[in-house]
Amino acid sequence: MISTVRARVLPASQRRSLNELTEDLDLSSGDTTSKRSAFWTMLTLSSVIASGGVLTDSTATVIGAMIIAPLSTPIMGIALGSVKRRRTGSARVVLLACLLVIAVGMVMSVALPSDYDLLSNSQISSRTSPGLMDLIAALATGFAGAVALARRDVAAVLPGVAIAISLVPPLVVAGVCLGHLSGWLAAGALVLFVSNLFALVFGGMVVFASLGYGTEADKAAGRPARRTYAAMALLFVVVFVPLTANTVVTFLLDTWTSRTKDAAEHWLAEVPGASVTSVDATSRTMHVHVRSPGDLPPVESLLDRLEGQIPDGIPVVVDTSRGQRIDAGVVGG
């Protein structure tokens, strides 16, 4: 069954040879000077482009940076080297590349004013709170990239793979956040990058091993690069746990925010012309933003409606369109 699926997905007539893959993915083989020159030049330029796209909140510019970013090459080189059980220096290249991209982001962050709200920028906010779906998408992208590299007839999909996997942009975001002294946001962006990194390596290892690119000793053992797979599985779990936790927290916050909005709308139902404009959770507090031409009902009734809908102990604040701020109290207090 497995061999049949492999033959259909990766037919022998279209499989690239090990030498061809090594030539493309290993920066330490062949014309190393030209390879490294092209890699570092394109990486630097893609970092500057990505930084410009992030700082101007331009999706098109960030996508352009993704297309030309060469960072997936040494990452897939790690996967191939792991399957072959040979050190290629790809891990060191990836580490130095990450430091370079982060440094570019930090330098470019000087263009932001000191009071700039980082989370108001969609390019930053979308990359500082990764969830489980980001990991699932990255895994699928890793498999797609490895298949595209291993087949001679689907190389045209590689630009699409480059767009799908987020490598340089989260590193740039981490640098911008560090330059703005926002350590937690930078950590979130780094978690996104690390999850994508491991997903690419994991997908590459599975595909390359299934094609028999491992050494004869590995193939005789029946499971190519066992220790490497075990290490990758452990690292995968390390990434999986925080992403899952963040997904659960995000889901709960969305649920509580939705319930708070419903309760607030019922609370204002008897006030003509009054409406709830938005509800958000900030600093462990529910902020209810309302618009009302007249006086608001007693806030105690809002707290009563929220009991059992959101956890007890959460403070609730009502902000009106007229600039009035009302500390309603604590749910269940």
C-alpha positions, -999 to +999 in steps of 0.1 A: +000+000+000+027+025+010+049+016-019+019+021-043+012+055-029+049+064-031+050+053-067+020+074-076+032+105-057+069+101-066+072+080-098+106+066-105+108+082-139+106+117-124+127+112-093+159+133-091+191+116-083+208+120-049+237+139-066+212+163-081+196+170-048+229+174-030+241+198-056+210+220-051+206+218-013+242+215+000+260+248+000+293+231+008+294+210-023+302+219-059+309+256-066+307+267-029+318+302-035+291+310-061+265+292-040+272+311-008+276+344-026+241+340-042+226+328-009+238+356+013+231+383-013+195+371-019+189+366+018+201+401+027+179+416-001+149+396+009+154+406+045+154+443+036+123+438+013+105+419+041+114+446+066+100+472+043+068+452+038+064+446+075+070+483+085+046+496+058+021+468+065+022+457+028+012+421+021+023+423-015+058+434-005+061+407+021+051+381-005+078+394-028+103+388-001+091+353+004+095+344-032+132+354-034+142+343+001+166+314-002+164+302+034+145+270+026+175+257+007+198+251+037+168+240+058+160+212+033+198+206+032+194+198+069+167+172+061+188+156+033+220+156+054+200+140+083+188+112+060+223+107+046+237+109+081+263+134+069+272+168+083+268+194+056+271+226+077+235+235+068+225+239+104+252+265+110+242+283+078+206+285+090+216+298+124+238+325+109+211+334+084+185+337+113+208+361+131+213+382+100+176+385+092+168+394+129+196+420+128+182+436+096+148+438+113+162+454+144+181+480+123+150+488+102+129+492+133+145+525+140+121+540+114+092+534+138+082+561+163+087+552+200+050+551+207+041+529+177+016+502+185+031+470+170-002+451+172-019+476+150+002+463+122-014+432+106+020+419+094+032+419+129+001+408+148-005+379+125+030+365+132+033+369+170+006+345+181+010+313+162-015+284+166-018+248+159-031+254+124+001+272+115+020+240+124-004+219+103+000+242+073+037+242+077+038+204+078+018+202+046+041+228+030+072+208+041+059+178+023+050+198-008+084+214-009+102+181-005+081+165-032+087+194-055+125+192-050+125+154-055+105+155-087+119+169-120+085+178-134+070+200-106+097+225-100+073+253-111+054+250-078+084+260-057+075+297-057+041+288-044+057+267-017+080+297-008+049+319-004+031+293+017+058+288+042+067+318+064+105+319+071+120+353+066+090+374+076+086+361+112+124+365+117+121+401+105+091+406+128+112+392+157+139+417+149+115+446+147+099+437+180+133+433+197+143+467+183+111+481+198+119+463+231+088+440+229+103+407+240+071+387+242+060+396+207+095+387+194+092+353+212+059+346+195+074+354+160+104+331+168+080+303+178+063+306+144+096+304+126+109+274+147+076+255+141+079+262+103+116+252+104+109+219+121+080+212+099+101+217+068+129+195+081+105+168+092+086+168+059+119+167+040+133+138+060+101+117+055+101+123+017+138+119+012+140+088+033+110+072+015+129+077-018+159+058-005+183+087-003+198+073+029+230+054+031+231+016+026+237+011+063+206+031+071+185+012+046+197-021+059+186-011+094+151-006+080+145+029+095+168+056+080+185+079+105+166+066+136+184+089+161+178+119+139+141+110+136+138+106+174+155+140+179+132+156+154+101+140+170+111+154+204+117+188+190+084+185+171+066+179+204+084+208+220+069+231+193+035+213+192+028+218+229+030+257+231+012+260+197-016+238+209-018+258+242-019+291+224-047+277+201-067+267+231-063+300+248-072+319+216-103+298+212-114+304+248-108+342+245-129+343+213-156+323+230-157+346+261-155+377+240-185+365+219-205+357+250-196+391+266-208+408+234-241+389+234-247+397+271-239+434+265-263+436+236-291+422+258-281+446+285-285+476+261-316+462+244-340+486+262-320+517+255-331+533+222-302+539+198-277+521+220-253+495+205-222+475+213-194+485+189-168+460+200-156+438+228-119+429+234-099+413+260-068+433+271-046+428+301-070+401+315-099+426+314-130+425+292-135+459+276-170+466+263-172+495+238-207+509+235-224+538+217-254+553+235-272+586+230-285+585+266-277+570+300-267+534+303-285+508+324-269+499+358-237+480+351-246+455+379-271+439+355-244+434+329-223+416+355-253+394+364-258+385+328-221+375+325-222+351+354-218+316+341-209+329+306-173+338+313-150+327+343-155+345+376-129+370+386-126+387+352-128+425+355-152+443+331-148+478+318-174+497+298-161+524+274-186+548+258-183+567+226-185+599+246-152+590+263-167+578+296-150+548+313-170+528+337-154+501+359-183+477+361-165+454+386-156+418+386-177+389+373-190+368+402-175+393+427 
